[in-house]
């Protein structure tokens, strides 16, 4: 290879790096968003299970409090608790985060149920 040909290719790696950096950053952002959505599903399911258990044992007042105990306010959580036959059901709704739990679009629902506890049996 002649010296003149090598001089012509000078800086090629830098140009390719600058061209691929936005693609790499976009991929990292997409992976981060998937992690946040998965974590939100996990939080919603766990909070719903804890809320249903508390509601089955201590009643409706404790249901929402138990869910709130496991989820931060930044997730925009709402709960719906109540008996359904012999099962006490809880539904926890969280807002879907966009890059950070404070920036939201849509919602995720987690449901849980626990057998009703009866006193004196």
C-alpha positions in Angstrom: 0.0 0.0 0.0 1.4 3.3 -1.0 1.7 6.2 1.5 -0.8 8.3 -0.5 -3.5 5.6 -0.2 -2.9 5.5 3.6 -3.3 9.2 3.9 -6.6 9.1 2.1 -8.0 6.7 4.7 -6.8 8.7 7.6 -9.7 9.5 10.1 -12.0 6.8 8.8 -12.3 5.1 12.2 -13.3 8.4 13.8 -16.0 9.0 11.2 -17.4 5.5 11.6 -17.4 5.8 15.4 -19.3 9.1 15.2 -21.8 7.5 12.9 -22.5 4.5 15.2 -22.7 6.4 18.5 -26.3 7.5 18.0 -27.3 4.0 17.1 -25.6 2.6 20.2 -27.3 5.3 22.4 -30.7 4.4 20.9 -30.1 0.8 21.6 -29.2 1.5 25.2 -32.3 3.7 25.7 -34.5 0.9 24.3 -33.0 -1.6 26.6 -33.4 0.8 29.6 -37.1 1.3 28.7 -37.6 -2.5 28.6 -36.0 -2.8 32.0 -38.3 -0.1 33.5 -41.4 -1.7 32.1 -40.4 -5.1 33.4 -39.7 -3.6 36.8 -43.1 -1.8 36.8 -44.8 -5.2 36.1 -42.9 -6.7 39.0 -43.8 -3.9 41.3 -47.5 -3.9 40.4 -47.8 -7.7 40.8 -46.0 -7.7 44.2 -48.0 -4.7 45.5 -51.3 -6.3 44.4 -50.4 -9.6 46.2 -49.5 -7.8 49.4 -52.6 -5.6 49.2 -54.9 -8.6 48.7 -53.3 -10.5 51.7 -53.7 -7.4 53.9 -57.3 -6.9 52.8 -58.2 -10.5 53.4 -56.9 -10.4 56.9 -57.6 -6.8 58.1 -60.1 -5.4 55.7 -60.4 -2.8 52.9 -58.7 0.0 54.8 -55.4 -1.9 55.1 -55.5 -3.0 51.4 -54.5 0.3 49.9 -52.0 1.0 52.7 -50.2 -2.3 52.1 -49.9 -1.6 48.4 -48.6 1.9 49.0 -46.0 0.4 51.4 -44.3 -1.4 48.5 -44.5 1.2 45.7 -43.1 4.8 45.6 -45.4 7.7 44.9 -43.5 8.5 41.7 -45.1 5.5 40.0 -48.7 7.1 40.1 -50.2 4.1 41.8 -54.0 3.5 42.2 -55.6 0.5 43.9 -58.9 -1.2 43.7 -59.7 -3.6 46.5 -62.6 -5.7 47.5 -64.0 -9.2 48.2 -65.2 -11.4 45.3 -66.9 -14.4 46.9 -64.4 -16.3 49.0 -61.4 -14.4 47.5 -60.3 -10.9 48.4 -59.0 -9.3 45.2 -56.7 -6.3 44.7 -55.8 -4.5 41.5 -52.8 -2.1 41.4 -52.4 0.2 38.5 -49.0 1.9 37.8 -48.2 4.4 35.1 -45.8 3.1 32.4 -42.5 5.0 32.8 -40.6 6.6 29.9 -36.9 6.6 30.8 -37.7 7.6 34.4 -40.7 6.7 36.6 -41.8 10.3 36.8 -42.3 10.5 33.0 -45.3 8.4 32.1 -47.5 7.1 29.3 -50.2 4.4 29.6 -50.6 2.1 32.6 -49.8 -1.4 33.9 -52.2 -3.5 35.9 -51.2 -6.0 38.5 -53.8 -8.2 40.2 -53.6 -10.4 43.3 -56.0 -12.4 45.3 -56.0 -14.1 48.7 -58.5 -16.4 50.5 -60.7 -14.5 52.9 -59.7 -15.0 56.6 -62.6 -15.8 58.9 -62.5 -15.1 62.7 -63.4 -17.9 65.1 -63.1 -20.8 62.6 
